[in-house]
């Protein structure tokens, strides 16, 4: 089983749609969780951290379920500019610390 | 807004040569990372670095690779005897301590092409 798994893509949605991304992790040493956005041939950019209490930033909402080892990202009122690949990332402390990224889910928002 | 910088943006090298990729992390950050991303594939963790030593490394980070923080600002990744399969985008990242959340900020990457 992969350490971090994401929904396979791509997701094709119209402008204004609500879209949800899911991510599961397998390692119980996982401590902190993030969503990143990556545009083509660019670096990952931090979108938001994910907390058990939920985290909202404008149109974006992230949730963490530690019991199910699952994180989610919801984008409301999709814009054309939201088109990108969305990566979940999990920080683990196993002696030292490392970060494992999911393979990403590609989102296409169309007019 | 402070940012992570990387040089060069593109490096072309011949198989068997050594390359050094350079990064300047955000100035008050304490944790530093290298990742690689082969074209069309996922972002892969290589190594994390804290307090002038490696904290964790992946199985990719073998004896061919080394990291160094030679002064108070630079963080380098050295790849010895490059192979064709080392061709990838290499990203540096840094993080401070923000409630232990380890939010990482990435540099723009160095595209390494091994011919």
gemmi code that builds the backbone of each chain (N, CA, C; Angstrom):
import gemmi

chains = {
    "A": [
        ("UNK", (0.860, -1.201, 0.000), (0.000, 0.000, 0.000), (0.894, 1.248, 0.000)),
        ("UNK", (0.575, 2.215, -0.856), (1.355, 3.441, -0.906), (1.174, 4.232, 0.383)),
        ("UNK", (2.206, 4.963, 0.775), (2.129, 5.733, 2.012), (1.086, 6.844, 1.928)),
        ("UNK", (0.992, 7.476, 0.766), (0.017, 8.552, 0.572), (-0.662, 8.329, -0.778)),
        ("UNK", (-1.962, 8.209, -0.759), (-2.698, 7.961, -1.992), (-3.741, 9.028, -2.216)),
        ("UNK", (-3.878, 9.422, -3.456), (-4.882, 10.432, -3.808), (-5.815, 9.879, -4.867)),
        ("UNK", (-6.973, 10.529, -4.948), (-7.914, 10.210, -6.021), (-7.217, 10.279, -7.367)),
        ("UNK", (-7.424, 9.304, -8.228), (-6.889, 9.462, -9.577), (-7.645, 10.576, -10.294)),
        ("UNK", (-7.016, 11.287, -11.179), (-7.685, 12.340, -11.943), (-7.742, 11.947, -13.415)),
        ("UNK", (-7.938, 12.901, -14.267), (-8.184, 14.301, -13.917), (-9.658, 14.566, -13.606)),
        ("UNK", (-9.908, 15.661, -12.925), (-11.266, 16.134, -12.683), (-11.524, 17.273, -13.669)),
        ("UNK", (-12.595, 17.151, -14.398), (-13.006, 18.206, -15.328), (-14.314, 18.791, -14.820)),
        ("UNK", (-14.322, 20.058, -14.433), (-15.522, 20.663, -13.854), (-15.793, 22.006, -14.517)),
        ("UNK", (-17.054, 22.431, -14.524), (-17.370, 23.766, -15.048), (-17.083, 24.822, -13.994)),
        ("UNK", (-16.864, 26.028, -14.448), (-16.731, 27.152, -13.510), (-17.912, 27.181, -12.559)),
        ("UNK", (-17.640, 27.477, -11.304), (-18.709, 27.583, -10.330), (-19.014, 26.284, -9.606)),
        ("UNK", (-18.450, 25.195, -10.088), (-18.716, 23.899, -9.453), (-17.965, 23.772, -8.130)),
        ("UNK", (-18.433, 22.842, -7.326), (-17.721, 22.449, -6.105), (-17.015, 21.134, -6.387)),
        ("UNK", (-15.766, 21.070, -6.004), (-14.992, 19.855, -6.268), (-14.274, 19.432, -4.985)),
        ("UNK", (-14.207, 18.124, -4.775), (-13.587, 17.588, -3.564), (-12.459, 16.640, -3.925)),
        ("UNK", (-11.347, 16.803, -3.236), (-10.214, 15.901, -3.386), (-10.031, 15.124, -2.094)),
        ("UNK", (-9.664, 13.856, -2.239), (-9.432, 13.009, -1.082), (-8.023, 12.460, -1.088)),
        ("UNK", (-7.544, 12.148, 0.107), (-6.191, 11.634, 0.248), (-6.167, 10.724, 1.467)),
        ("UNK", (-5.545, 9.570, 1.349), (-5.403, 8.682, 2.501), (-3.920, 8.447, 2.764)),
        ("UNK", (-3.600, 8.214, 4.015), (-2.220, 7.923, 4.385), (-2.191, 6.674, 5.241)),
        ("UNK", (-1.064, 5.977, 5.199), (-1.027, 4.664, 5.847), (-0.165, 4.632, 7.097)),
        ("UNK", (0.727, 5.607, 7.253), (1.691, 5.541, 8.349), (1.168, 6.270, 9.581)),
        ("UNK", (1.047, 5.547, 10.676), (0.508, 6.149, 11.905), (1.471, 7.155, 12.524)),
        ("UNK", (2.729, 7.214, 12.037), (3.677, 8.220, 12.522), (3.423, 9.580, 11.897)),
        ("UNK", (2.431, 9.661, 11.010), (2.112, 10.917, 10.339), (1.653, 11.943, 11.358)),
        ("UNK", (2.210, 13.145, 11.249), (1.933, 14.137, 12.283), (1.252, 15.393, 11.769)),
        ("UNK", (1.621, 15.828, 10.588), (1.012, 17.047, 10.067), (0.756, 16.886, 8.574)),
        ("UNK", (-0.210, 17.660, 8.110), (-0.814, 17.385, 6.810), (-1.042, 18.694, 6.069)),
        ("UNK", (-0.876, 18.637, 4.757), (-0.940, 19.858, 3.969), (-1.537, 19.578, 2.602)),
        ("UNK", (-2.080, 20.618, 2.014), (-2.424, 20.605, 0.594), (-1.549, 21.625, -0.126)),
        ("UNK", (-1.005, 21.194, -1.241), (-0.216, 22.066, -2.097), (-0.884, 22.110, -3.467)),
        ("UNK", (-0.584, 23.173, -4.173), (-1.025, 23.316, -5.555), (0.230, 23.376, -6.409)),
        ("UNK", (0.204, 22.668, -7.549), (1.342, 22.714, -8.447), (0.859, 23.003, -9.861)),
        ("UNK", (1.336, 24.084, -10.414), (1.080, 24.396, -11.812), (2.137, 23.706, -12.663)),
        ("UNK", (1.822, 23.565, -13.939), (2.678, 22.790, -14.832), (4.115, 23.311, -14.814)),
        ("UNK", (5.050, 22.416, -14.529), (6.481, 22.719, -14.537), (6.888, 23.796, -13.530)),
        ("UNK", (6.075, 23.945, -12.489), (6.392, 24.901, -11.423), (6.561, 24.163, -10.105)),
        ("UNK", (6.994, 24.905, -9.094), (7.157, 24.291, -7.783), (5.817, 24.140, -7.083)),
        ("UNK", (5.715, 23.190, -6.149), (4.516, 23.120, -5.320), (4.398, 24.392, -4.471)),
        ("UNK", (3.185, 24.891, -4.381), (2.931, 26.070, -3.536), (1.959, 25.670, -2.437)),
        ("UNK", (2.319, 26.015, -1.216), (1.478, 25.660, -0.082), (0.118, 26.321, -0.202)),
        ("UNK", (-0.902, 25.499, -0.119), (-2.283, 26.000, -0.173), (-2.805, 26.178, 1.257)),
        ("UNK", (-2.737, 25.120, 2.021), (-3.164, 25.217, 3.404), (-2.738, 23.998, 4.213)),
        ("UNK", (-2.611, 24.241, 5.517), (-2.406, 23.150, 6.452), (-3.761, 22.519, 6.752)),
        ("UNK", (-3.730, 21.302, 7.265), (-4.970, 20.577, 7.533), (-5.001, 20.182, 8.995)),
        ("UNK", (-6.070, 20.548, 9.685), (-6.191, 20.256, 11.109), (-7.428, 19.410, 11.356)),
        ("UNK", (-7.416, 18.723, 12.483), (-8.572, 17.896, 12.838), (-9.829, 18.738, 12.984)),
        ("UNK", (-9.644, 19.982, 13.389), (-10.799, 20.862, 13.583), (-11.286, 21.458, 12.277)),
        ("UNK", (-10.602, 21.165, 11.184), (-10.965, 21.739, 9.898), (-10.279, 23.081, 9.717)),
        ("UNK", (-10.088, 23.444, 8.478), (-9.411, 24.691, 8.169), (-10.047, 25.272, 6.921)),
        ("UNK", (-10.455, 26.536, 7.001), (-11.124, 27.166, 5.865), (-10.384, 28.427, 5.486)),
        ("UNK", (-10.219, 28.626, 4.186), (-9.573, 29.828, 3.687), (-10.313, 30.230, 2.418)),
        ("UNK", (-11.267, 31.133, 2.586), (-12.065, 31.569, 1.440), (-12.856, 30.416, 0.861)),
        ("UNK", (-12.614, 30.098, -0.399), (-13.365, 29.036, -1.074), (-12.826, 27.641, -0.772)),
        ("UNK", (-11.760, 27.561, -0.024), (-11.076, 26.292, 0.224), (-11.309, 25.835, 1.664)),
        ("UNK", (-11.661, 24.553, 1.799), (-11.845, 23.959, 3.128), (-11.108, 22.637, 3.167)),
        ("UNK", (-10.315, 22.440, 4.208), (-9.576, 21.187, 4.370), (-10.011, 20.521, 5.661)),
        ("UNK", (-10.041, 19.201, 5.631), (-10.439, 18.428, 6.807), (-9.480, 17.266, 7.002)),
        ("UNK", (-9.312, 16.877, 8.260), (-8.479, 15.735, 8.605), (-9.296, 14.791, 9.472)),
        ("UNK", (-9.252, 13.514, 9.149), (-9.869, 12.481, 9.984), (-8.773, 11.500, 10.373)),
        ("UNK", (-8.247, 11.669, 11.583), (-7.119, 10.829, 12.006), (-7.539, 9.370, 12.171)),
        ("UNK", (-8.733, 9.151, 12.620), (-9.184, 7.770, 12.852), (-9.209, 6.982, 11.541)),
        ("UNK", (-9.647, 7.652, 10.468), (-9.717, 6.999, 9.159), (-8.470, 7.232, 8.326)),
        ("UNK", (-7.549, 8.048, 8.849), (-6.309, 8.367, 8.142), (-6.603, 8.920, 6.746)),
        ("UNK", (-7.336, 10.003, 6.774), (-7.915, 10.555, 5.544), (-7.924, 12.078, 5.637)),
        ("UNK", (-7.525, 12.753, 4.553), (-7.663, 14.202, 4.498), (-8.397, 14.589, 3.230)),
        ("UNK", (-9.019, 15.740, 3.270), (-9.813, 16.171, 2.122), (-9.610, 17.650, 1.867)),
        ("UNK", (-9.889, 18.049, 0.643), (-9.872, 19.457, 0.241), (-11.110, 19.710, -0.585)),
        ("UNK", (-11.854, 20.738, -0.206), (-13.060, 21.114, -0.930), (-12.840, 22.494, -1.529)),
        ("UNK", (-13.116, 22.623, -2.812), (-13.044, 23.925, -3.470), (-14.443, 24.288, -3.910)),
        ("UNK", (-14.927, 25.410, -3.413), (-16.253, 25.877, -3.806), (-16.120, 26.936, -4.892)),
        ("UNK", (-17.160, 27.068, -5.702), (-17.213, 28.125, -6.721), (-15.920, 28.153, -7.548)),
        ("UNK", (-15.605, 27.047, -8.173), (-14.351, 26.895, -8.915), (-14.152, 28.009, -9.939)),
        ("UNK", (-12.912, 28.451, -10.026), (-12.512, 29.464, -11.016), (-11.601, 28.812, -12.045)),
        ("UNK", (-11.514, 29.444, -13.207), (-10.593, 28.948, -14.226), (-9.173, 28.851, -13.670)),
        ("UNK", (-8.827, 29.818, -12.825), (-7.477, 29.877, -12.267), (-7.196, 28.769, -11.247)),
        ("UNK", (-8.215, 28.020, -10.861), (-7.991, 26.888, -9.959), (-7.428, 25.681, -10.698)),
        ("UNK", (-7.413, 25.719, -12.007), (-6.879, 24.599, -12.787), (-5.407, 24.395, -12.437)),
        ("UNK", (-5.091, 23.217, -11.956), (-3.736, 22.907, -11.474), (-3.757, 21.457, -11.000)),
        ("UNK", (-2.615, 21.003, -10.493), (-2.554, 19.703, -9.819), (-2.517, 19.954, -8.318)),
        ("UNK", (-3.335, 19.231, -7.587), (-3.433, 19.383, -6.138), (-2.763, 18.189, -5.471)),
        ("UNK", (-1.803, 18.507, -4.617), (-0.985, 17.487, -3.964), (-1.281, 17.474, -2.472)),
        ("UNK", (-1.496, 16.289, -1.921), (-1.515, 16.235, -0.462), (-0.134, 15.813, 0.009)),
        ("UNK", (0.229, 16.285, 1.183), (1.554, 16.014, 1.730), (1.420, 15.659, 3.201)),
        ("UNK", (2.195, 14.683, 3.623), (2.123, 14.188, 4.988), (3.520, 14.215, 5.584)),
        ("UNK", (3.654, 14.923, 6.720), (4.930, 14.932, 7.439), (4.950, 13.801, 8.461)),
        ("UNK", (6.057, 13.086, 8.480), (6.187, 11.980, 9.432), (7.440, 12.171, 10.256)),
        ("UNK", (7.343, 11.777, 11.501), (8.529, 11.777, 12.354), (8.823, 10.323, 12.698)),
        ("UNK", (9.906, 9.822, 12.116), (10.311, 8.431, 12.339), (11.795, 8.461, 12.693)),
        ("UNK", (12.092, 8.939, 13.885), (13.490, 9.243, 14.186), (13.722, 10.644, 13.668)),
        ("UNK", (14.062, 10.774, 12.428), (14.122, 12.075, 11.765), (12.746, 12.416, 11.210)),
        ("UNK", (12.672, 13.394, 10.352), (11.381, 13.765, 9.776), (11.465, 13.774, 8.260)),
        ("UNK", (10.380, 13.356, 7.660), (10.313, 13.333, 6.208), (8.904, 13.696, 5.775)),
        ("UNK", (8.783, 14.069, 4.533), (7.498, 14.448, 3.978), (7.230, 13.603, 2.742)),
        ("UNK", (6.064, 13.009, 2.712), (5.676, 12.196, 1.572), (4.515, 12.893, 0.860)),
        ("UNK", (4.658, 13.036, -0.439), (3.613, 13.636, -1.261), (2.804, 12.549, -1.961)),
        ("UNK", (1.524, 12.838, -2.132), (0.721, 12.012, -3.017), (1.082, 12.319, -4.463)),
        ("UNK", (0.560, 11.506, -5.356), (0.871, 11.666, -6.775), (0.158, 12.853, -7.398)),
        ("UNK", (-0.836, 13.401, -6.675), (-1.521, 14.586, -7.180), (-2.765, 14.249, -7.971)),
        ("UNK", (-3.706, 15.184, -7.947), (-4.923, 15.076, -8.746), (-5.022, 16.313, -9.615)),
        ("UNK", (-5.114, 16.089, -10.908), (-5.190, 17.206, -11.850), (-6.618, 17.727, -11.934)),
        ("UNK", (-6.769, 19.034, -11.851), (-8.079, 19.676, -11.969), (-8.091, 20.589, -13.181)),
        ("UNK", (-9.115, 20.396, -14.014), (-9.362, 21.303, -15.139), (-10.704, 21.990, -14.880)),
        ("UNK", (-10.688, 23.303, -14.789), (-11.932, 24.063, -14.658), (-12.192, 24.742, -15.996)),
        ("UNK", (-13.392, 24.502, -16.535), (-13.697, 24.997, -17.882), (-14.817, 26.017, -17.837)),
        ("UNK", (-14.727, 26.978, -18.740), (-15.741, 28.039, -18.825), (-17.060, 27.489, -19.332)),
    ],
    "B": [
        ("UNK", (7.817, 39.509, 0.215), (7.630, 38.246, 0.931), (8.877, 37.381, 0.738)),
        ("UNK", (9.446, 36.851, 1.824), (10.658, 36.038, 1.688), (10.374, 34.799, 0.853)),
        ("UNK", (11.401, 34.352, 0.109), (11.214, 33.186, -0.724), (12.493, 32.372, -0.782)),
        ("UNK", (12.339, 31.125, -1.171), (13.468, 30.229, -1.380), (13.955, 30.443, -2.805)),
        ("UNK", (15.251, 30.581, -2.970), (15.810, 30.735, -4.309), (16.718, 29.556, -4.636)),
        ("UNK", (16.808, 29.238, -5.917), (17.646, 28.124, -6.357), (18.415, 28.525, -7.606)),
        ("UNK", (19.651, 28.053, -7.674), (20.456, 28.269, -8.877), (21.231, 26.986, -9.208)),
        ("UNK", (21.478, 26.727, -10.482), (20.908, 27.424, -11.636), (19.468, 26.981, -11.867)),
        ("UNK", (18.787, 27.620, -12.779), (17.426, 27.195, -13.093), (17.464, 25.950, -13.980)),
        ("UNK", (18.495, 25.821, -14.783), (18.641, 24.649, -15.646), (20.121, 24.296, -15.732)),
        ("UNK", (20.402, 23.026, -15.526), (21.777, 22.530, -15.585), (21.804, 21.336, -16.535)),
        ("UNK", (22.701, 21.431, -17.510), (22.901, 20.297, -18.413), (24.284, 19.733, -18.130)),
        ("UNK", (24.371, 18.435, -17.955), (25.650, 17.821, -17.644), (25.774, 16.489, -18.361)),
        ("UNK", (27.005, 16.050, -18.512), (27.215, 14.749, -19.143), (27.223, 13.660, -18.087)),
        ("UNK", (26.782, 12.505, -18.480), (26.773, 11.332, -17.608), (28.158, 11.156, -16.985)),
        ("UNK", (28.183, 10.884, -15.695), (29.443, 10.669, -15.005), (30.027, 11.910, -14.359)),
        ("UNK", (29.495, 13.078, -14.717), (29.984, 14.313, -14.125), (29.319, 14.572, -12.778)),
        ("UNK", (29.933, 15.449, -12.021), (29.376, 15.855, -10.722), (28.662, 17.198, -10.894)),
        ("UNK", (27.540, 17.361, -10.215), (26.839, 18.644, -10.233), (26.548, 19.078, -8.801)),
        ("UNK", (26.503, 20.371, -8.619), (26.106, 20.944, -7.330), (24.937, 21.882, -7.585)),
        ("UNK", (23.848, 21.599, -6.911), (22.657, 22.431, -7.006), (22.594, 23.288, -5.745)),
        ("UNK", (22.290, 24.568, -5.956), (22.362, 25.507, -4.838), (20.996, 26.059, -4.470)),
        ("UNK", (20.842, 26.326, -3.206), (19.581, 26.821, -2.671), (19.889, 27.848, -1.582)),
        ("UNK", (19.097, 28.894, -1.542), (19.135, 29.817, -0.407), (17.771, 29.754, 0.249)),
        ("UNK", (17.680, 29.097, 1.404), (16.390, 28.992, 2.093), (15.939, 30.342, 2.660)),
        ("UNK", (14.729, 30.387, 3.125), (14.205, 31.568, 3.805), (15.021, 31.792, 5.079)),
        ("UNK", (15.394, 33.034, 5.333), (16.493, 33.320, 6.252), (16.275, 32.852, 7.695)),
        ("UNK", (15.072, 32.873, 8.221), (14.903, 32.462, 9.607), (14.420, 31.023, 9.737)),
        ("UNK", (14.464, 30.286, 8.652), (14.035, 28.897, 8.708), (15.155, 28.009, 9.225)),
        ("UNK", (14.747, 26.875, 9.782), (15.701, 25.992, 10.440), (15.795, 24.616, 9.801)),
        ("UNK", (14.782, 24.272, 9.005), (14.709, 22.936, 8.416), (14.815, 23.071, 6.902)),
        ("UNK", (15.570, 22.195, 6.310), (15.826, 22.296, 4.874), (15.634, 20.928, 4.244)),
        ("UNK", (15.203, 20.957, 2.985), (14.810, 19.723, 2.305), (15.224, 19.767, 0.837)),
        ("UNK", (15.464, 18.596, 0.297), (15.575, 18.441, -1.151), (14.573, 17.386, -1.605)),
        ("UNK", (13.951, 17.692, -2.745), (13.025, 16.777, -3.403), (13.414, 16.687, -4.870)),
        ("UNK", (12.974, 15.610, -5.491), (13.102, 15.562, -6.943), (11.760, 15.173, -7.546)),
        ("UNK", (11.588, 15.629, -8.790), (10.366, 15.273, -9.526), (10.760, 14.957, -10.955)),
        ("UNK", (10.713, 13.680, -11.277), (10.923, 13.259, -12.666), (9.700, 13.697, -13.460)),
        ("UNK", (9.911, 14.111, -14.690), (8.836, 14.661, -15.511), (7.633, 13.728, -15.552)),
        ("UNK", (6.486, 14.274, -15.162), (5.251, 13.498, -15.206), (5.019, 12.618, -13.999)),
        ("UNK", (5.951, 12.672, -13.025), (5.816, 11.805, -11.856), (5.632, 12.638, -10.588)),
        ("UNK", (5.548, 11.956, -9.478), (5.262, 12.639, -8.217), (6.504, 13.311, -7.643)),
        ("UNK", (6.274, 14.199, -6.709), (7.352, 14.835, -5.950), (7.876, 13.806, -4.949)),
        ("UNK", (9.181, 13.541, -4.995), (9.783, 12.508, -4.152), (10.742, 13.138, -3.129)),
        ("UNK", (10.570, 12.771, -1.896), (11.441, 13.232, -0.824), (12.838, 12.627, -0.993)),
        ("UNK", (13.853, 13.468, -0.876), (15.232, 12.970, -0.888), (15.837, 13.004, 0.511)),
        ("UNK", (15.801, 14.198, 1.142), (16.526, 14.362, 2.393), (15.989, 15.556, 3.155)),
        ("UNK", (16.055, 15.460, 4.479), (15.775, 16.614, 5.336), (17.014, 16.887, 6.179)),
        ("UNK", (17.167, 18.141, 6.578), (18.426, 18.589, 7.200), (18.080, 19.573, 8.299)),
        ("UNK", (18.645, 19.363, 9.468), (18.384, 20.242, 10.610), (19.607, 20.274, 11.498)),
        ("UNK", (19.935, 21.449, 11.995), (21.034, 21.591, 12.947), (22.338, 21.014, 12.382)),
        ("UNK", (22.552, 21.314, 11.108), (23.792, 20.942, 10.415), (24.003, 19.446, 10.245)),
        ("UNK", (22.912, 18.695, 10.261), (23.059, 17.283, 9.958), (21.797, 16.751, 9.289)),
        ("UNK", (21.946, 15.636, 8.614), (20.806, 15.002, 7.968), (19.865, 14.464, 9.039)),
        ("UNK", (18.587, 14.792, 8.884), (17.571, 14.284, 9.801), (17.000, 12.959, 9.289)),
        ("UNK", (16.687, 12.938, 7.997), (16.119, 11.726, 7.408), (16.473, 11.715, 5.935)),
        ("UNK", (16.631, 10.541, 5.381), (16.870, 10.446, 3.948), (16.078, 9.270, 3.392)),
        ("UNK", (15.746, 9.375, 2.105), (15.000, 8.296, 1.474), (15.976, 7.296, 0.862)),
        ("UNK", (15.387, 6.216, 0.352), (16.238, 5.190, -0.282), (16.856, 5.695, -1.579)),
        ("UNK", (16.266, 6.765, -2.132), (16.843, 7.359, -3.338), (18.188, 8.010, -2.996)),
        ("UNK", (18.275, 8.576, -1.827), (19.445, 9.362, -1.403), (20.556, 8.412, -0.979)),
        ("UNK", (21.244, 7.857, -1.980), (22.318, 6.914, -1.668), (23.662, 7.638, -1.653)),
        ("UNK", (24.743, 6.891, -1.730), (26.089, 7.472, -1.613), (26.428, 8.430, -2.748)),
        ("UNK", (25.618, 8.418, -3.784), (25.841, 9.329, -4.900), (25.511, 10.780, -4.516)),
        ("UNK", (24.685, 10.926, -3.497), (24.170, 12.232, -3.100), (24.808, 12.697, -1.793)),
        ("UNK", (24.955, 14.005, -1.668), (25.340, 14.576, -0.383), (24.764, 15.981, -0.285)),
        ("UNK", (24.591, 16.436, 0.940), (24.089, 17.789, 1.181), (25.032, 18.495, 2.134)),
        ("UNK", (24.987, 19.829, 2.035), (25.884, 20.616, 2.862), (25.272, 21.992, 3.070)),
        ("UNK", (25.545, 22.551, 4.231), (25.203, 23.953, 4.478), (26.534, 24.652, 4.760)),
        ("UNK", (27.188, 25.096, 3.689), (28.567, 25.561, 3.824), (28.714, 26.887, 4.566)),
        ("UNK", (27.636, 27.664, 4.626), (27.685, 28.942, 5.344), (26.291, 29.179, 5.919)),
        ("UNK", (26.038, 30.369, 6.389), (24.762, 30.612, 7.048), (23.581, 30.771, 6.125)),
        ("UNK", (23.828, 30.758, 4.801), (22.705, 31.028, 3.911), (22.476, 29.948, 2.858)),
        ("UNK", (23.511, 29.292, 2.380), (23.339, 28.346, 1.289), (23.103, 26.920, 1.779)),
        ("UNK", (22.404, 26.167, 0.946), (22.156, 24.747, 1.215), (22.323, 24.056, -0.128)),
        ("UNK", (23.257, 23.105, -0.203), (23.591, 22.536, -1.508), (23.304, 21.037, -1.563)),
        ("UNK", (23.014, 20.590, -2.774), (22.867, 19.168, -3.070), (23.918, 18.821, -4.108)),
        ("UNK", (24.781, 17.866, -3.775), (25.802, 17.411, -4.704), (25.421, 16.028, -5.217)),
        ("UNK", (25.481, 15.871, -6.517), (25.239, 14.565, -7.127), (26.526, 14.162, -7.839)),
        ("UNK", (27.113, 13.092, -7.357), (28.367, 12.603, -7.957), (28.051, 11.614, -9.067)),
        ("UNK", (28.914, 11.605, -10.081), (28.804, 10.616, -11.147), (27.350, 10.471, -11.633)),
        ("UNK", (26.832, 11.530, -12.211), (25.427, 11.568, -12.615), (25.101, 10.479, -13.625)),
        ("UNK", (23.847, 10.021, -13.534), (23.327, 9.002, -14.454), (22.169, 9.612, -15.235)),
        ("UNK", (21.842, 8.969, -16.339), (20.732, 9.469, -17.149), (19.452, 9.596, -16.319)),
        ("UNK", (19.230, 8.633, -15.443), (18.001, 8.628, -14.649), (17.971, 9.684, -13.547)),
        ("UNK", (19.073, 10.433, -13.386), (19.054, 11.559, -12.449), (18.399, 12.795, -13.070)),
        ("UNK", (18.105, 12.739, -14.348), (17.430, 13.862, -15.009), (16.069, 14.073, -14.362)),
        ("UNK", (15.849, 15.266, -13.839), (14.622, 15.562, -13.089), (14.650, 17.034, -12.700)),
        ("UNK", (13.544, 17.472, -12.114), (13.506, 18.773, -11.462), (13.848, 18.544, -9.995)),
        ("UNK", (14.762, 19.331, -9.482), (15.151, 19.227, -8.081), (14.665, 20.480, -7.352)),
        ("UNK", (13.867, 20.248, -6.332), (13.317, 21.347, -5.544), (13.955, 21.371, -4.157)),
        ("UNK", (14.295, 22.552, -3.733), (14.699, 22.797, -2.360), (13.506, 23.389, -1.622)),
        ("UNK", (13.392, 23.107, -0.343), (12.328, 23.694, 0.469), (12.883, 23.997, 1.852)),
        ("UNK", (12.214, 24.908, 2.537), (12.609, 25.185, 3.910), (11.366, 25.403, 4.760)),
        ("UNK", (11.527, 25.196, 6.058), (10.434, 25.455, 6.983), (11.002, 25.954, 8.299)),
        ("UNK", (10.169, 26.761, 8.977), (10.528, 27.176, 10.318), (9.782, 26.302, 11.292)),
        ("UNK", (9.615, 26.779, 12.495), (8.793, 26.081, 13.465), (7.562, 26.925, 13.663)),
        ("UNK", (6.429, 26.450, 13.193), (5.176, 27.186, 13.354), (4.216, 26.253, 14.054)),
        ("UNK", (4.335, 26.125, 15.349), (3.491, 25.186, 16.077), (3.725, 23.771, 15.629)),
        ("UNK", (4.955, 23.475, 15.242), (5.338, 22.142, 14.777), (4.627, 21.725, 13.508)),
        ("UNK", (4.091, 22.666, 12.766), (3.374, 22.257, 11.563), (4.316, 22.025, 10.390)),
        ("UNK", (5.544, 22.534, 10.483), (6.533, 22.287, 9.433), (6.020, 22.650, 8.054)),
        ("UNK", (5.366, 23.777, 7.917), (4.921, 24.228, 6.597), (6.148, 24.520, 5.751)),
        ("UNK", (6.226, 23.885, 4.619), (7.405, 24.007, 3.773), (7.128, 24.923, 2.596)),
        ("UNK", (8.130, 25.718, 2.274), (8.062, 26.632, 1.146), (9.140, 26.225, 0.155)),
        ("UNK", (8.710, 26.093, -1.089), (9.576, 25.539, -2.123), (10.228, 26.618, -2.966)),
        ("UNK", (11.443, 26.332, -3.401), (12.078, 27.151, -4.419), (11.558, 26.788, -5.790)),
        ("UNK", (11.947, 27.562, -6.812), (11.430, 27.345, -8.168), (12.002, 26.119, -8.863)),
        ("UNK", (13.029, 25.509, -8.270), (13.571, 24.279, -8.824), (14.747, 24.484, -9.762)),
        ("UNK", (15.539, 23.435, -9.879), (16.606, 23.350, -10.884), (16.294, 22.154, -11.764)),
        ("UNK", (16.189, 22.433, -13.057), (15.960, 21.314, -13.981), (17.308, 20.734, -14.366)),
        ("UNK", (17.569, 19.501, -13.996), (18.820, 18.827, -14.322), (18.597, 17.898, -15.502)),
        ("UNK", (19.410, 18.094, -16.523), (19.375, 17.217, -17.698), (20.720, 16.539, -17.817)),
        ("UNK", (20.710, 15.218, -17.762), (21.936, 14.435, -17.897), (21.938, 13.800, -19.277)),
        ("UNK", (22.986, 14.064, -20.040), (23.036, 13.555, -21.423), (24.116, 12.487, -21.575)),
    ],
}
model = gemmi.Model(1)
for chain_id, residues in chains.items():
    chain = gemmi.Chain(chain_id)
    for i, (resn, *xyz) in enumerate(residues, 1):
        res = gemmi.Residue()
        res.name, res.seqid = resn, gemmi.SeqId(i, " ")
        for name, pos in zip(("N", "CA", "C"), xyz):
            atom = gemmi.Atom()
            atom.name, atom.element = name, gemmi.Element(name[0])
            atom.pos, atom.b_iso = gemmi.Position(*pos), 0.0
            res.add_atom(atom)
        chain.add_residue(res)
    model.add_chain(chain)
structure = gemmi.Structure()
structure.add_model(model)
structure.setup_entities()
